[in-house]
């Protein structure tokens, strides 16, 4: 589930472990709602160097939610894909 959002790519102190700083990296986002499971790999995020907690940009989170909405309308139940910027319109 997409949990945290950033307004822009920025280095920040991790709000979970309170010790690490974030750096640009990639993560996997799993969206699970109403019997629909969407897994998006290689999503750009800020990742804590200490605990590995990830923070997804607000724009990227919006794109993933758009993909999930289109997926639900198509009748799909499970989808695993690689993140491609701007792909929210193609499902």
Secondary structure, DSSP 4 states (H G I P E B T S, - for coil): ----EESS----B-TTTSSPBEEEEEEEEEEEETTEEEEEEEEEEEEETTT--EEEEHHHHHHHHHHHHHHHHHT-SEEEEE--TTGGG--
